[in-house]
Amino acid sequence: MKVKLQADADLHHVIVLALLRREALIDSQSATAATLASLHDIDVLARAAEEGRALVTHDQRTMPEHFARFIASSNSPGLIVVPQHLPVAVVVDDLLLIWHATEADEWINRVAYLPI
């Protein structure tokens, strides 16, 4: 099964749009569609896990720590941390590589930092 992605509220929306423009078949959901804007990080991780989606975030400061706390008691479909300075094209290429070359079960409880 392919990796399903969930954009965090802090992820630049242009990344989500560019990703879907490059690969219309990818299952990627925006933070707006998932109503994540006002949720605490742990709740965002729980919502993504409930839907079987790896969370894609720019939050390098707090999200990895919250992710570690979350997976201590629950399973997560994964966390992908994207530095804000990366060009959109690099982020999209890496997310597409993840989607094409890996399976969802390879991402359970895993953190990845882009670029790959």
C-alpha positions as CSV (number, residue, x, y, z in Angstrom):
1,M,0.0,0.0,0.0
2,K,1.3,3.5,-0.9
3,V,2.1,6.1,1.7
4,K,-0.8,8.5,2.3
5,L,0.3,12.0,3.3
6,Q,-1.1,14.6,5.7
7,A,0.1,18.2,5.5
8,D,0.6,19.9,8.8
9,A,-0.9,23.4,9.2
10,D,2.6,25.0,9.0
11,L,3.5,23.3,5.7
12,H,3.6,25.8,2.8
13,H,0.4,25.2,0.9
14,V,2.2,25.5,-2.4
15,I,4.0,22.2,-1.6
16,V,0.7,20.4,-1.4
17,L,-0.5,22.0,-4.6
18,A,2.7,21.3,-6.5
19,L,2.7,17.7,-5.3
20,L,-0.8,17.1,-6.5
21,R,0.0,18.8,-9.8
22,R,3.0,16.5,-10.4
23,E,1.1,13.3,-9.4
24,A,-2.6,13.4,-9.3
25,L,-2.9,9.9,-7.9
26,I,-1.0,10.6,-4.7
27,D,-3.2,10.6,-1.6
28,S,-2.2,13.8,0.1
29,Q,-4.5,15.9,2.3
30,S,-4.2,19.5,3.1
31,A,-4.3,20.8,6.7
32,T,-7.4,22.8,5.7
33,A,-9.2,19.7,4.5
34,A,-8.3,17.9,7.8
35,T,-9.2,21.0,9.9
36,L,-5.8,20.9,11.7
37,A,-5.2,24.6,12.2
38,S,-6.1,25.0,15.8
39,L,-5.0,21.5,17.1
40,H,-2.1,20.8,19.4
41,D,0.8,18.7,17.9
42,I,-0.2,15.6,19.7
43,D,-3.8,15.9,18.4
44,V,-2.5,16.5,14.9
45,L,-0.4,13.3,15.1
46,A,-3.4,11.4,16.5
47,R,-5.7,12.7,13.6
48,A,-3.1,11.7,11.0
49,A,-2.7,8.3,12.6
50,E,-6.4,7.7,12.7
51,E,-6.5,8.3,8.9
52,G,-3.4,6.3,8.2
53,R,-1.4,9.3,7.0
54,A,2.2,10.2,7.5
55,L,2.4,13.8,8.7
56,V,4.5,16.2,6.6
57,T,5.6,19.3,8.6
58,H,8.0,22.2,8.7
59,D,8.1,22.1,12.5
60,Q,11.6,20.9,13.3
61,R,11.5,22.4,16.7
62,T,8.7,20.7,18.5
63,M,7.1,18.0,16.3
64,P,9.9,15.4,16.5
65,E,9.7,15.5,20.3
66,H,5.9,15.2,20.3
67,F,6.2,12.4,17.7
68,A,8.5,10.5,20.1
69,R,6.0,11.0,22.9
70,F,3.2,9.9,20.6
71,I,4.8,6.7,19.4
72,A,5.6,5.7,23.0
73,S,2.0,4.8,23.4
74,S,0.6,4.6,19.8
75,N,1.6,3.7,16.3
76,S,2.0,6.4,13.7
77,P,2.2,6.2,9.9
78,G,5.3,8.3,10.1
79,L,6.6,11.9,10.2
80,I,8.4,13.7,7.4
81,V,10.2,16.9,8.5
82,V,10.8,19.5,5.8
83,P,13.2,22.4,6.4
84,Q,11.6,25.6,5.3
85,H,14.7,26.7,3.3
86,L,14.4,23.7,0.9
87,P,13.1,24.7,-2.6
88,V,9.6,23.5,-3.3
89,A,10.8,21.5,-6.3
90,V,13.2,19.5,-4.0
91,V,10.5,18.9,-1.5
92,V,8.1,17.7,-4.1
93,D,10.7,15.4,-5.8
94,D,11.6,13.8,-2.4
95,L,7.9,13.3,-1.4
96,L,7.3,11.7,-4.8
97,L,10.3,9.5,-4.4
98,I,8.9,8.4,-1.0
99,W,5.5,7.7,-2.6
100,H,6.9,5.8,-5.6
101,A,9.7,3.9,-3.9
102,T,8.4,2.9,-0.5
103,E,5.3,1.3,1.1
104,A,3.3,2.6,4.0
105,D,4.4,-0.1,6.4
106,E,8.0,1.1,6.0
107,W,7.1,4.4,7.6
108,I,5.4,3.2,10.8
109,N,6.9,5.1,13.7
110,R,9.6,6.5,11.5
111,V,10.9,10.1,11.3
112,A,12.6,11.3,8.1
113,Y,14.2,14.6,7.4
114,L,14.3,16.0,3.9
115,P,16.2,16.2,1.7
116,I,16.6,12.4,1.4
